[in-house]
Amino acid sequence: MSFYFTPFPTVNYDVKKNGRFEEVTNITLRFKIQDMLRSRASLFHDHSIQDGERPDVLAFKYYDDPTLDWVIMMANLVIDPHFDWPLEYASFTNFIKEKYGSVSTAQSTVHHYEWIYQGHQVLYDGTVVPEEIYQVDLTTYNTLDATDRRIVYDYDYETDLNDAKRSIKIIDSKYITRLTQLADGIFDT
């Protein structure tokens, strides 16, 4: 992630509010893929982030250039690499301990209750009907059949949030040269 801000221009800014301006990276300027382009599946490949994979590692894997980590982040609307990128196991465990006191506390503390309105199904023609759930209070939860309800603990809730960040899009390498030319044109102005 060390290369993310490399193409960003610099500006003079009074960081310490003491009348002395310093040259800093203008992090408010952000190159963004238009929503229309993001919807074109042929431009992207799906990727599931594995433990320890960082944007620079993926940029090297897909583009042979770790400095193109900003492309990976931009394509997936990653603004804050700490919170918008999945935590690896050790960092996730530390996060749980900091937030909940211990892993065992997080695993035993109820986050919320769910009503499983419709279970996941695959129809005879292969159509997938996703699970449909509603978050309910304890009173409603207690009125439901055991097969129609679920307790979600803090640990499971945080794991699901972290795992949801693992599915990303990788821009096809044949578009990278043109994309970096466009970015250079924007950042040079």
FENRA-V993749 format. One record per helix or strand. SS is the DSSP state (helix for helix, strand for strand). FROM is the first residue (numbers start at 1). LEN is the number of residues. If there is no record, write none. Layout:
ss:SS from:FROM len:LEN
ss:SS from:FROM len:LEN
This chain:
ss:strand from:10 len:4
ss:strand from:22 len:4
ss:helix from:35 len:4
ss:helix from:41 len:3
ss:strand from:44 len:5
ss:helix from:55 len:9
ss:helix from:66 len:10
ss:helix from:89 len:12
ss:helix from:103 len:6
ss:strand from:110 len:9
ss:strand from:121 len:2
ss:strand from:128 len:2
ss:strand from:132 len:5
ss:helix from:138 len:6
ss:helix from:146 len:3
ss:strand from:149 len:5
ss:helix from:154 len:11
ss:strand from:167 len:5
ss:helix from:173 len:15
